[in-house]
Every structure is written in structure tokens, then in C-alpha cells.
Amino acid sequence: MTKITFFKRNGIYYGFNESGHSGYADAGQDIVCAALSAMTMLIVNTIEVSYASDVEYTIDEDTTDITVKVPAALDSSPENISKQFAVSGLIQGYFMQLMDMLEDYYDYLSVEEIEK
């Protein structure tokens, strides 16, 4: 099972951690794993390129666990407020997409959010 934990502060999404393997199918055939990988990289690349924001992420080479944090999502300064909403909204959109996936793949995914 893959566990995805979303990080929020004062209701603002600013990152997530993914750990474990879904176990839906063998490597190379696992559509759940492929979907998670694609969505995760979409989030990282969009924030870095389209929103010109730094993304702090680490990937454990042994376990492939990934942690993503985006400081811009927590910066509510007047000159950054649009970027804050865009970045946080994108991460929240990922959370909502995974909640939809849970309907069909609840044996392979665990999704939660924590105030941190």
C-alpha cells in the first residue's frame, strides 16, 4: 500500500510525503504506481517551472519514498499571495484527485492530511 500524507498549516496545503508500494500489480504493470509517479512529477514540475517556485524534495533511493515541500505555499506576503494560492491549490488538487482514486483503489492507497 502507498501512503500519502499531505501537510497543511492553517488550512494551507504546502507539501506531501509518499511512502510504500501500492502492490496493485508487478513492477512495470502497476497502474496505481504509474499514476502516482506521473501526478507527483506534474506537481513538482508545474510548481518549479510554471510558478517559478522552489520545491524542496527528497527521494529515498532505497525505498523510493518522496517528500515534497513548497515554502511559497506558506508565504502570504502581499507580493506573493497569488503564488501562494496557486501552489497550495495545485497541491490541494492532487489531494482531491487521490481522494477520488480511493473509491476504486482503497486496498492500494492511504491518503491523509495533517496540520504540521
N, C-alpha and C positions, 0 to 999 in steps of 0.2 A: 504494500500500500504506500502511496505517496502522500505525505502530509505537507500541506501548505498552510503556513501561519502568516497572516497579514498583520503588519504593525501599524497602529494608529496612535496619534497623540491629539487629544482634544477633538476627536472625531475626524481628524485629517489622516488619510492613508499616506504613508511615506515609504513603505517597503514591504518585503516578504521574505520568507525562508521556505525552501522546498527541500524535503529530505525523503529518502527511501525510493524504492522502485515500485511501480504500480502493480506489476505481476499480471497484467492483463493477458500478455502473450510473450512468446520468446523474443529475445533481442532481434531487432530488425522488423518485427511484425507487430509490435506493441503500439497500437494507435493512440492509447491514452498517453504513453510516454512521449510519442511524437508530437501530439497536440500540446502538451505542457512545454516541451522544449521550444516549439515554434512560438507559442504565445509569450514565453519568458523572453526570448530574444527580440520579439517585436516590441515588448515593453522597454527593454534596455536600449535598443537602437533608436526607437522613437524619442525617448527622453534625451539621449545623448545628441542625436543629430537634429531632429525637428524642433526640440525645445531648448537646445544648446545648454543643457544642464549636466552637471557631473553626476555620475552614478557610481556609488561605492558598491562593488560586488566582489564576492569571493566564491570560488568554486573549489570544493574539496576534490582533488584529483582521484582519490581512492574511492570515495562514496558517491561522487557527483552531486553532493548536496550543494545548494547555492543559496547565498544570502544577498539580497539586493536592498540598498537603502539610498534614498534620494533626498539630500538635505534641502533642496529647493522647494520640496513639498511642505516644508515647515517654515519657510521664510515668508512672513506676512508683511514685509516692508512694502510701502506704497509702490515702489518701482518694480516689485517682484510679484505683486498679488495675482496678476493674470497667469504667470508661470506657475505659481503655487496651485491655483485651481486646475490648470491644465494637467500638471504632473499628477496631482492627487486624484483627479478624475480618471486619468488613464489607469492608475493602479486600482482604483475602485471598480472600474470597468472589468479589469481582469478578475477581481474578486467575484463580481456578479456573473461573469461567464463561467467560472468554476462552480458557482452555486447551481447554475443550470446543468452543468455536466454531472453533478452529483445525482440528478434524477435517474440517469442511466448507468452511471459508473460508481455507485456508492460503495461497492466492495473494493474499489481500487483507489479511491481518493478520500482524503480527510481534509476539510477546509475549516479554518477558524480565524478569528481576528482577536487581537489582544491590544489593550492600551499599554503602550510602553514608552 
